[in-house]
Amino acid sequence: MKKFAINIIAAGVLLFGLLVTGCNKMLDIKDPINSITTSEVFQNDEQAGTALNGLYSYLINGGTAEVYSNGDLGSDLYSAGGITLAAGHSADELYAPSLSGGYQYYAETSARLTLQTTGYSPKIWKTAYKGIFNANALIAGVKGATSEALTQAYRKRVLGEALAVRAMSYFYLVNLFEKVPLALSIDYNDTQTLPSANPATVYRQIINDLEEASGYLSENYDGNNTERIRINKWYVKAMLARVYLFTKDYDKAYQNANDVIGRTDLFQLETLDNVFSMASREVIFQLKQTNTNGVRGNATPEGYSMTSRYLAPMLMNAFEAGDNRKTAWIRVIAGDQYVPAGFTPNKYKINQNNRVTGGNLSEYYVVMRLAEMYLVRAEANMLRSAANKNAVIDDLNTIRTRAGLNGLPYTLTDQQVTDAIAQERRVELFAEWGHRWLDLKRTSKATDVLSVISYKQPWNPYQLLYPVPPDEIRWDNNLSQNIGYN
């Protein structure tokens, strides 16, 4: 952890140099600044808000220390496309059609993982921990602030949003690497030699952070409800639903998902073409890109980078006849002497081909949406002791109907319903935040599914975890490498 610890000197200097300084005004507070002391940040609501704005800016923009590869600006940042790209290639979702040019960077994840070929792995680790340390700095700053000009209402807001970001970051770290250092402090002496924590401990911290955040946050969105670019209680509940599903606490997963779905005044399923629009009522939380003058222009990170990421044949074959998601969310590439023929994700309509430098925004980067909650509720309902199979089928049919498919009958067997849940998650959530990769692993189906794919040979189950960056192990003797990468 030595390299990624925020250097906290005795005076408590907070370094936000990793934040983008040139971003436009994302929220109704001032832009983040490069270097500010704890006492300066937390003298009042506006200054604390500037630091909080910096946390969001990092999640979508990264910082000046980030290095982007192959022109996919943002794809190396865990929270701005990195998870989707890496995990999508690791699963049976994305693949590299060529070993030349930009495709080579992700070719190894399409096939098999070795310590020498997992160049994306350190970037995910690094950027996730930077997000965590930014969140920790905010948490420490609020708890240590004494100024009465920093109101109790804003203290709660900063704490809640920072705790939620920390929980989100650890959720992906524990699922990709399994045993990871649990850094909860900004004290360099505490964080530089942390040991790896077991997954159960990390999940307990994730749940504790989310439950605490829920007590601090409002149920409302800022201003009107068309821009959902700040974390509120509903994102926290949605994240809790997901985490409880992963930890097999099905009653709590069901209840949290049910609470979100029940807020029909806030959330509704959109038509397929509008799911990822900035005003989508399906969105629970989204990140707003704040600099349209860069390489991406007015595209989201995934809208830009997914233009050249190909969908694997097995995913294309998974869609049923008449599934409108296959036409609404997938782009056909005819192919020529420069690019191979195939199919690429098209959930975000602003991409490399039509982005406009300095252009107006029409899409934000979706972090969580309502459709996932229907699928979480369905799966949790099927697995909990008070299972209601007909209600499970109703939830699946809600998603299927939106896609133009016929509803499933109530006569399905338990196994058929279980298979239908996995199928809907696969075709609804493809190319979004690594859902398929995480689903295959948590349901213990990854080896069965992936080991028979020709381009992933030779297969070995150790590939289900990413390697801990070797530099991290050299800096911290308490860390150990995941099995198979030594």
Protein Blocks (a to p, Z undefined) as FASTA:
>chain_A
ZZmpccddfkopacfklpcfkbccfblcdcddfbdcfklmmmpmklmmmmmmmmmmmmmn
opakbcceehighjlpmknojlmmmmmmmmmmbccfbfghjllmmmmmmmcccfklmmml
mmmmmmmmmmmmmmmmmmmmmmmpcbfklcfklmmmmmmmmmmmmmmmmmmmmmmnopac
ddfbfbfklmmmcccddfklmmmmmmmmmmmmmmmpcfbdehifkbccbccfklmmmmmm
mmmmmnopaklmmmmmmmmmmmmmlpccddfklmmgmklckbmbdcddfbfkbmnlmacf
klmmmmmcccdfklmmmpcghiaklmmmpccdebpakbccddddfkbmbdfklgcehiac
fbdcdfbdfklmmmmmmmmmmmmmkbcfklmmmmmmmmmmmnopacddfkbcfklmmmmm
mmmmmmmmgoihhlmmmmmmmnopmmmmmmmpmklcccdfklmpccddfklmmmmmkbcc
dehiZZ
